[in-house]
Amino acid sequence: MRLLIVEDEKRLAVSLAKGLTAEGYAVDVVHDGREGLHRATEGSYDLVILDIMLPGLNGYRVCAALRAAGHEVPILMLTAKDGEYDEAEGLDTGADDYLTKPFSYVVLVARIKALLRRRGNGASPVLALGELRIDTAARRVFLDGTEVTLTAKEFSVLEQLAVRAGEVVSKAQILEHVWDFAYDGDPNIVEVYVSTLRRKLDAGLIRTVRGAGYRLEAGR
């Protein structure tokens, strides 16, 4: 899952990015409303964490502009303000949830997971693919009823293949959602993680489609 943080308090933004990266998310950070709007419009994000008090454009205007352009990405608004009016204004512009600073990091993560679960019209957070079960909320994987321990990145790669089970997923698509915007390392890192997943799971579960990417066999 790929998240965008639009927050002008740089220490807070960096802290959140580190924590969410450790949770297994790919995280991009910008500190200006105009740049946040541009990035959210041009990028492919699963969720946007949007501060209200921003230079350039405030969070209300960024949110309103995204919704006016037809972007349905979940938006979690952050603000140092407190009061029903501010919350109502944020939700009226199209935000999906609202969190007032200071907030608990645990609560933030819970809100993010809830919004990601809500996306997709209430679809179950558990993906069942033959004998493979992937709990996207608890981030746990079971094969033939036995739990398989995965690192955060391994889980994220598997999740990207699982949500498109039966379809070909390119390296570029995996990199986009599992590694952040600034990643400029070897794209073959995807092959390394796929190889590890094959060792930990059924070796034939993930097929290589030469020149195109990988396909998770949905019926295995």
N, C-alpha and C positions, 0 to 999 in steps of 0.2 A: 504494500500500500504506500502511496506517495502523498505526502502532506506538504502544504505551503504555510509557512508562518510569516505573517505580515505584522511586525512589531518593532516600534522605534526604540524601545528600551533594549539596547544591544546585549547587555548582560543577561537579561531575562530571556531574550530570544535565543542566545547561545546555550543557555542552561536548558531551556525546553528542547532545543534541537538535539543536544547530547542525550538527554533522557529518552526522548522518543526514538532516537536512532538505536539506543540500547534495547528498546522494546521491539525492534525489528522493522521500524518504518524507514522509508527513504524520506529525508526532510530537506526542503529548500527554505532559505530565510532571506527576506528582504525587509528594509527598514523604512520604506516610503510608500505612501498610498498609491501614487501613480505607477511606480514600478510593480507594486503588488497587483494592481489591476491588469497591467500588461502581462505579467507572468501568469496570473490565473486565467487570463483569456487565451494565451498562446500555449500554455502547458496542459498536461493531462494529469490532473490531481484528483485524489479520492476524497480530500477534505481540505478546507482552508481554515486556519486559525487567524482571525482578523481582529487586531486592536482597533478601537474606535478613534482615539486621539492620535492621528498620524500627520506627518508633514505631507504636503502635496495635495492629497485628497484624504478626507477623514473616512473612517470605516463605514459610516452610513452610506456615503456616496459611492464607495467602492462596491459595497454589497448591492446597492440599488442598480448600479451600472451592470453588474454581472447578471442580475436577474432580468433586467430589461433586455439584455442581449441573448437571453434564453439559456444561460448556464445554470444547471441544476446541482452543481457540486455542493455538498453539505458545508455550511459555514457556521463556525463556532466563534462568537464575538467575545472579545475581552475588553474590559474597561476598568479604569480606576474610579469611575463614577459609581454612585449607588442610588437607586431610587426606581420606583415603578415606571416613571415617565421615560427614563433612559432605556429601560428594558423593553418597554412597549415600542419605542421608536426603532430600536434595533430589530425587533421581530417584525415590525411593519415593513421594513425595507427588504425583508426576505431572509433574514438570518434564521438558522434552524435551532440554535441554542445560544445561551448567554451566560457568561461567567464573570463575576466581579472580583477584581484584585483587592487584597491578596487572596489567592486561592490555594487549595491543597493540590499538589501535583497528582496525588492519587485520584482526586475527584476529576481533574482534567483528563487523565487517561480513561477513566470510567465514562466520561461524557463523550470522548472521541470514539470509544468502542461502541457506545450506544448509537451514535449517529451513523457509524459505518454499518452496524447491523440493520438500522432502520432503512438505509439506502437499499433499494431493490424490493420495495413494497413489502417489508416484513419477512423476507425470505429467511429460512432457518440458518442459523450460524454454523450448523454442522453440514459439511459436504460429505455425502456417502457415495463412494465410487467403488462398487464391488465390495471387496474386503477392506478397502481403505476408507477410514473415517477421519475427517479433518475438522476439528472444532476451531473455527476462526475467531471465536470470542475468547476462549480459554487458551488458544494457540497450542493445542495438543493434537497429536497424531496417533492413530491406532491402526495396526495392520493385523488382521485375523484376531482381533480382540486384545492384542498385546500393544502396549504403548511403546512408541519409538521416540527416543529423545533426539530432538533436533536443535541446532543453534538458531538464533533469531533470524539470521540471513538464510539458512537452509529452509526454515519454515516459510519465509517470505517468497523464496523462489518456487517452492512447492505450491503455495497458495495461488500464485499467478498462473501456474499451469492448471491447477484444479478448477479455478473459476471459469476456465475456458477448456475444460476437459473435452477431448475429442477433436479440438481445433489445433491448428499449428500456431505456436507462439514464438515469435522471433527473438533473437538475442537482444535486439534493440528494445523491444517491448518489455522484456524482463529487466534490462538495465534501467529503463525509464522509471519503473515502479519500485524497484528494490534498492537501487543505488541513487544517490541524489544528483541534482542538476550539474553540480561541479565535478562529478567523477570524470577523470580523464585518464584512467588507468587502462590496462589491457582488457578489451571486451571479452577475451577468452576466459575471464574470471567466471563467466556464466557456466562454461564447460566444466570447470573445477567443481562448482556446486552441484551441477547435474550429476556428475560422476559420483560425488559423495552421497547424494540421494539414492542413486542406484544401488550403492553398496548397503545402505541402511534399509532400503525398501526392496521390493521385488525388482530384480535387475531389468525385467522386461516391461516394467510399468511406464517408463518414460522412453518414448521412441525418438530417434533423431531423424528429422526429415531433411535430407541433404540440401544445403543451399537455402533452406527456409527457416529452420528452427527446431522446436521440440513439440511433441504431442503427448499428453498424458492419456493413456488408454482408459477410457471411462468404464469399460465393462470388465476389467480384470479384477 
